[in-house]
Amino acid sequence: MRSAVCEMFDIEFPILAFSHCRDVVAAVSRAGGLGVLGAVAHSPEQLEIDLAWIEAEIGDRPYGVDLIIPAKYAGQDDGGISMDDITAMIPDEHREFLAELLDRYDVPEMPDDESGRWGGTQEAPFSANAAEPQIEISLAHRPALIANALGPPPAYLIEAAHEAGVKVAALAGKAVHAERHVQAGVDLIVAQGYEAGGHTGEIGSMVLIPEIVDAVAPVPVLGAGGIGRGRQMAASMALGAEGVWCGSVWLTTEEAETHPVVKEKMLTATSADTIRSRSLTGKPARQLKSAWTDEWQREDTPDPLGMPLQPILTAAAQRRIDRAAKDTESGAGKLANYFVGQVVGTMNNVKPAGQVVLEMVEEFIDATEDLGQRLAD
């Protein structure tokens, strides 16, 4: 398949797969796309292990790493803040609400030996301090791409990546954001629409993709948000994208490490069963609707805190929920959720990630051939 993105990474299909699961990353790269490991919650030790494993699995095929270094972050003007600083900033009202919530849903306490902090690190989540060792470890390996998922990549990341011969991507929810990324030196833009899972803006993909393509040409653009099938891939490329960035569709694959209760919810969900909520990270992020999101939406409960306070507040609670959730009807099961886009409505079969790639390509070919035949007629 001819595409600027295929040429940039020497891949067969312009399908980039974001996943926190190394098995999905390897499977997509082996199938002819480019797997991208979401590393934000990896400890340095685990990232080292996973990157070495991926490289052993895929040989000389390319892969990428995705980090989150936000442009705006509490304490950034003071050189960053420690976990202890953040803990002290969390209001008692929020602690009390969360404790009452978990008690009301009968979520048991974690054993003492499993109650560790965020990701096994003493650094604040989503911070530059947490990302620096991840960047160093990534560049000590051989990724073809490093992506920043929230805001413009910092200058030191772009410089270090380019010195190592690694391309840099950034996600954008507005054309003006994409223009800033390009001015900073980014090689690839991911135009992520409102439909996407995780942190998204408020503009739908059908409008956003051509706006960004026109704004940053000739820098290549990937379409993201609501893309999990070949027809959606064809539509994205018809809008000017050079390929697609998919995340949600891998969450129900055989390789995915998605919590079994959450995967069961996703397999039966419709496209109306997601919500943009600040309840997990402090920034609007699309996720499954659940008792968790419902509780944080109530008028009589405290508003979610900003990043990084909210994820620090809720991280231990989420671990408790995941550990206790045995089925969708239990208290913990009702609270259990995860980031996913509106495309969840078509994610109703468990299949290998490599099969998802090939089915996308086959449907893409059928869709484009159908359009070509309509023109011929």
TABELHU-V814820 format. One line per field, one symbol per residue. burial: + if it has 16 or more other ideal C-beta (glycine too) atoms within 10 Angstrom, else -. A space follows every 10 residues. Layout:
BEGIN
burial = ???
END
This chain:
BEGIN
burial = --++++-++- +-++++++++ ++++++++++ ++++++++++ ++++--++-+ +--++-++-- ++++++++++ --+++----+ +-+--+--+- ---+--++-- ++--+-+--- -------++- +-++++++-+ +++++-+++- +-++++++++ ++++--++-+ +----+++++ +++++-++++ ++-+++++++ ++++++++++ +-+-++-+++ +++-++--++ ++++++++++ +++++++-++ ++++++++++ +++-++-++- ++++++--+- --++++++++ ++++++++++ +++-++---- +--++-++++ ++++++++-+ +-+++----+ ++++++++++ +++++++--- --++-++--+ +-++--++-- -------
END
